[in-house]
Amino acid sequence: MDAVHALAQGGAPAGTAVVAEEQTAGRGSRGRQWASPRGGLWLSLLARPATTGLELLSLRAGLAVAELLDRLGAGNRLRIKWPNDLMLDERKTGGILCEARWQGSALAWVVIGLGLNVANAPPRELEATSTHLATVLPGLAPGDLVEAIVETLRAVDAGAGPLTDAEQARFTARDWLRGRALQEPEQGTAAGLAPDGALLVRRADGTLAPVRAGTVLVAGSPPTSSPCS
């Protein structure tokens, strides 16, 4: 992502992408560390929309990647955990991180970062919560995905407004959180998304609370220290 920001500063056009075989300083949301060993796909792409909502962009990018992986043979097993995780069945296999840069009050550019476990099995201490695509697509290598994923992310409208009804329906079909009891960032039951990308949580009294930021903790799950692998 740092490399793409530097290229953007130098005038690189929208659609410019950088792929790393390995990262030694990978990062996830809220400044967390992201383990990025060989065997995974670590890719960042430059967008130059006039306006953007980063939460919506993360969701749209995640949805597009999940749908692509299904078409490539993942078997309709990819889900999205709000706001930016890709889940394979019950375990995390990737994440999306979007970062914007501004010139005064004007948006200058956005970098869409994708971290995807492909052939890299997670370390033993993360096996309960993390997985990799090779479990459903054996023999798959990161290089096999680069061209298709770059084209998929280039096709995402980084400046689009609220989610359409069709987009919400597509997300609902892949909503990993829907119906699960949550402890954080709001106690209640996950009840889908609002058009602005907010997570809707149904409280015990039946009211819906829109959540636009925070770390999600499913009831009964141990807190995670980082989104690595």
C-alpha positions in Angstrom: 0.0 0.0 0.0 2.9 2.4 0.8 4.3 1.7 -2.7 1.0 2.5 -4.4 0.6 5.7 -2.3 4.1 6.7 -3.5 3.2 6.0 -7.1 0.0 8.0 -6.8 1.9 10.9 -5.4 4.0 10.8 -8.6 0.9 10.8 -10.8 0.3 7.2 -11.5 -3.1 6.6 -13.2 -6.1 4.9 -11.7 -5.9 1.1 -11.9 -2.1 0.9 -11.1 -1.5 -2.2 -9.0 1.4 -3.5 -7.0 1.8 -7.1 -5.9 4.2 -8.4 -3.2 5.3 -12.0 -2.8 5.9 -11.2 0.9 5.4 -8.3 3.2 7.5 -7.6 6.3 5.4 -4.7 7.6 1.9 -5.7 6.5 -1.0 -3.9 8.2 -4.6 -4.4 8.8 -7.4 -2.2 10.0 -6.8 0.1 13.0 -3.1 -0.2 12.7 -3.0 -3.9 13.5 -0.2 -6.1 12.2 -1.0 -8.4 9.2 1.2 -11.5 8.6 2.0 -11.7 4.9 4.3 -14.7 4.2 5.1 -16.2 0.8 2.2 -18.2 -0.6 -0.4 -15.5 0.0 -1.6 -12.7 -2.4 -0.7 -9.2 -1.1 -2.0 -6.7 -3.6 -2.9 -3.0 -3.7 -4.6 -1.0 -6.4 -5.0 2.7 -7.0 -8.4 4.4 -7.5 -9.0 8.0 -8.2 -12.8 8.6 -7.6 -14.2 12.1 -7.1 -15.8 11.0 -3.9 -15.8 7.8 -1.8 -17.1 6.1 1.3 -14.3 3.9 2.5 -16.7 1.5 4.3 -18.8 1.0 1.2 -15.7 0.6 -1.0 -14.3 -2.1 1.3 -17.7 -3.9 1.2 -17.9 -3.6 -2.6 -14.4 -4.8 -3.1 -14.9 -7.7 -0.8 -18.1 -8.7 -2.5 -16.5 -8.6 -5.9 -13.5 -10.7 -4.8 -15.8 -13.3 -3.1 -17.9 -13.6 -6.2 -14.8 -14.0 -8.4 -13.4 -16.8 -6.2 -16.7 -18.7 -6.4 -16.6 -18.5 -10.2 -13.0 -19.9 -10.0 -14.2 -22.9 -8.2 -14.5 -22.1 -4.4 -18.0 -23.5 -4.4 -20.1 -20.7 -3.0 -18.3 -20.9 0.3 -16.9 -17.3 0.6 -18.7 -15.0 3.0 -18.1 -11.4 4.1 -17.7 -10.5 7.7 -18.5 -6.8 8.2 -16.6 -4.6 7.6 -13.7 -6.0 5.7 -13.0 -9.7 6.2 -13.3 -12.6 3.7 -14.4 -15.8 5.4 -14.1 -19.3 4.0 -16.8 -21.2 5.8 -16.2 -20.4 9.5 -12.6 -19.1 9.2 -10.9 -16.0 7.9 -9.0 -16.2 4.6 -8.5 -12.6 3.7 -9.2 -8.9 4.3 -9.7 -5.6 2.5 -8.2 -2.3 3.7 -8.9 1.0 1.9 -6.9 4.1 2.6 -7.6 7.6 1.2 -5.3 10.5 0.8 -6.5 14.1 0.6 -5.3 17.4 -0.9 -6.9 19.9 1.4 -10.6 19.1 1.4 -10.5 17.3 -2.0 -10.0 13.5 -2.3 -6.8 12.8 -4.1 -6.9 9.0 -4.4 -7.8 5.8 -2.6 -5.7 2.6 -2.3 -7.6 -0.7 -2.1 -5.4 -3.3 -0.3 -6.2 -7.0 -0.5 -4.6 -9.7 1.7 -5.6 -13.2 0.8 -4.3 -16.5 2.2 -3.9 -18.7 -0.9 -1.3 -21.5 -0.4 0.1 -20.3 2.9 -1.4 -22.3 5.7 -2.0 -20.2 8.9 0.3 -20.8 11.8 -0.8 -23.3 14.4 -2.0 -20.7 16.9 -4.4 -19.3 14.3 -5.7 -22.5 12.8 -9.0 -22.2 14.8 -9.9 -18.9 13.2 -7.9 -18.7 9.9 -7.6 -20.8 6.8 -6.4 -20.6 3.2 -7.9 -21.1 -0.3 -5.8 -24.2 -1.0 -8.2 -26.1 1.2 -10.9 -25.8 -1.5 -8.7 -25.0 -4.5 -5.7 -27.3 -4.2 -2.7 -26.4 -6.3 -3.7 -22.7 -6.5 -0.9 -20.2 -6.4 -1.1 -16.5 -5.8 0.1 -15.7 -9.3 -2.9 -17.6 -10.7 -5.2 -15.0 -9.3 -3.4 -11.7 -9.9 -4.8 -10.8 -13.4 -8.4 -11.7 -12.5 -8.4 -9.9 -9.2 -6.8 -6.8 -10.6 -9.4 -6.6 -13.3 -12.2 -7.3 -10.7 -11.0 -4.5 -8.5 -10.6 -2.1 -11.4 -14.2 -2.7 -12.2 -15.4 -1.7 -8.7 -17.0 1.8 -8.7 -14.9 3.5 -6.0 -17.1 6.6 -6.1 -20.5 4.9 -6.0 -23.1 6.1 -3.4 -25.3 4.1 -1.1 -25.7 0.4 -1.7 -28.4 -0.4 -4.2 -31.2 -2.9 -3.4 -29.4 -5.4 -5.7 -26.1 -4.9 -3.9 -27.7 -5.4 -0.5 -29.3 -8.6 -1.7 -25.9 -9.8 -3.0 -24.4 -9.0 0.3 -27.2 -10.6 2.3 -26.4 -13.9 0.5 -22.9 -13.7 1.8 -23.4 -12.0 5.2 -21.4 -14.1 7.6 -22.5 -12.1 10.7 -26.3 -12.1 10.0 -28.2 -13.8 12.8 -25.2 -14.1 15.1 -25.2 -12.8 18.6 -22.7 -10.0 19.1 -20.9 -8.7 22.2 -19.1 -5.8 20.5 -19.3 -3.1 19.2 -23.0 -3.3 20.2 -24.7 -6.1 22.1 -27.5 -7.7 20.1 -28.0 -9.8 16.9 -26.5 -8.9 13.6 -29.4 -7.9 11.2 -27.8 -7.0 7.9 -26.6 -3.7 6.4 -28.0 -0.2 6.0 -27.6 1.4 2.5 -24.7 3.5 3.8 -22.8 0.3 4.8 -23.5 0.5 8.5 -23.9 -2.8 10.4 -27.4 -3.1 11.8 -27.6 -4.7 15.2 -31.0 -5.7 16.7 -30.9 -4.9 20.4 -32.8 -7.0 23.0 -35.6 -4.4 23.0 -36.1 -4.9 19.3 -34.6 -1.6 18.1 -32.0 -1.5 15.4 -28.7 0.2 16.1 -26.6 1.2 13.1 -22.9 0.6 13.7 -20.3 2.4 11.5 -17.1 1.6 13.3 -15.6 -0.7 15.8 -14.3 -4.2 16.2 -16.8 -7.0 15.9 -16.8 -9.7 18.6 -19.2 -12.6 18.2 -20.7 -13.7 21.5 -18.8 -16.6 22.9 -15.7 -15.9 20.8 -12.3 -15.0 22.3 -11.1 -11.5 21.3 -8.5 -11.6 18.6 -5.3 -9.6 19.0 -4.8 -9.0 15.3 -6.2 -9.9 11.9 -3.0 -11.5 10.7 -3.3 -14.6 8.4 
